[in-house]
Amino acid sequence: MAGHSKWANIQHRKGRQDAKRGKIFTRLIKEITVAAKLGGGDPGANPRLRLAIDKAKAESMPKDNIENAIKRGTGQLDGVNYEEVRYEGYGPGGAAVIVDCLTDNKTRTVADVRHAFAKHGGNMGTDGCVAFQFKHCGQIILAPGASEDAVMEVALEAGAEDVITHDDGSIEVITAPYDDLTTVKEALEKAGFTVAMAETVMKPLNETEVTGDDAVKFQKMLDMLESLDDVQEVYTSALLPE
């Protein structure tokens, strides 16, 4: 949407996450464990695990922590059995929200998520009530300054689905989840581009602008959801003021 900065929104989100840095390791360890459990402990044959390890290394996670998480996932070490669960709903102003969790106690998690929605004027809905408004895909973000033509040539050759240049000059590359995401990311880095973010996401197909009091309440709701121990990721179609 014109006038809004994709790059500023990404940086703002990253800043909020960095402020909760103590929980980042915990979330990454959970993701590595579950990825290894579902797809095996070899990152070469498990793109979800490879992506999780890359993110852990970017956060300077010690190698032993990564290896132990993989071993817990493959059953070589005892550990907590986490389940993947998704909750959906609407925030103030009507924008859609998806909350992805890894939990060992779904009763606790659903109560915590429902409370966060309700406290700030949102509503938790039923399974599938908003998922159709999002696309499961790989998303790569490059900071403003990269050549659109050069990025497009490398990304599309490596298997990207789309390349979008935003008003602020940042470039967004869309891929299929996991396999293509890691392939395109590695191709861009090999070509000399700096990748600011590479994640598998639920990307909103359309954004809903939320302003005024609703925007304030929406941000508080997002912050509360992201602070929950069982929450891994929160996705929204809300376009909030910078």
Secondary structure, DSSP 8 states (H G I E B T S, - for coil): -TT--HHHHHHHHHHHHHHTHHHHHHHHHHHHHHHHHHH-S-TTT-HHHHHHHHHHHHTT--HHHHHHHHHHHHTSS-----EEEEEEEE-TTS-EEEEEEEES-HHHHHHHHHHHHHHTT-EE--TTTTGGGEEEEEEEEE-TTS-HHHHHHHHHHHT-SEEEE-TTS-EEEEE-TTHHHHHHHHHHHHTT--EEEEEEEEEESS-EE--HHHHHHHHHHHHHHHHSTTEEEEEE-EE---
